[in-house]
Amino acid sequence: MSDAPAGYGAVRIPADVSRPDRVLGPATARQVAVVAGSAAGLWCAWLGVRAWVSPLAFLIPAVFVLVIVGVAVSTERDGLTIDRLLAAALRQMRAPRRQVMAPEGVVPPPAFLAEALGKSPRPPAPLSLPIADLDDAGVIDLGADGAALMAAAGTVNFGLRTADEQDVLLGGFARWLNSLSGPTQITSTNAPADVSGFVGTLRDQAASLPHPALGQAAQEHAEFLDGLGATRVLLTRSIHLAMREPGRAAAQRAVRRAEDAVSHLAACEIRVSPLGHDAASADLRALLDPSGA
């Protein structure tokens, strides 16, 4: 009898499927375009200053600039190259710091306020959100970007399963990934957990349990949870799936994809619940105001 686990087998693919194609050695088309554009710009600069600058005096800083550009477009951090991170940082610096929900626009402050302050205060900028509407089924209208639907997903204990059970779970999850027909985001969020209500319920119901030993166990568990909450920061984890569909009939396709996720992930013992209007609205409010103020 073979000791190898039956069922699904794991095969390691030594490739990054999301990596862009290489067109010139290890360089992608974007990297080649950026470096070639920088070299062309330096050549044009040399043609403009060669009458006054010696070739060696121009070559040294030009090579230094090309090295910096090459490092910026080839070095990655968190999946983004350095030049894209720098561009995002510049956009963040230029973006307004104060934004408010004002789809009709921000009214400028009155003139007497500027006279009292001695300068004209800078009004906040309207907060531009991609969300245009949220229907009763929980489908988020993204305007020109289509529609999206969020679903809450459960978890499954993978480490305590046998090798055969792990193969079955991985196979079911792989089938769901292969069935995806559009962008899908999996988000895991940690938030502080408040167990005071649960502790109070345990203590209130401990006396009404059918056996004194059960009541004592409930009291001890309540004290244990109360001690954890007093000495540590307890966290609760929530996992959401966001399925987006572009173009026409995007709402119907997003709903069908959510139904497919429910059926496919049920084989992995993962419970998926599409969010309705109220639950999706509450999640969106929590994203915009995590503190709940």
Beta strands, then each sheet from edge to edge (+ up, - down):
strand 1: 22-24
strand 2: 27-28
strand 3: 76-77
strand 4: 80-81
strand 5: 99-100
strand 6: 125-126
strand 7: 133-134
strand 8: 139-141
strand 9: 147-153
strand 10: 184-192
strand 11: 235-245
strand 12: 272-274
sheet 1: 1+ 2-
sheet 2: 3+ 4-
sheet 3: 5+ 6+
sheet 4: 7+ 8- 9+ 11- 10+
sheet 5: 7+ 8- 9+ 12-
end
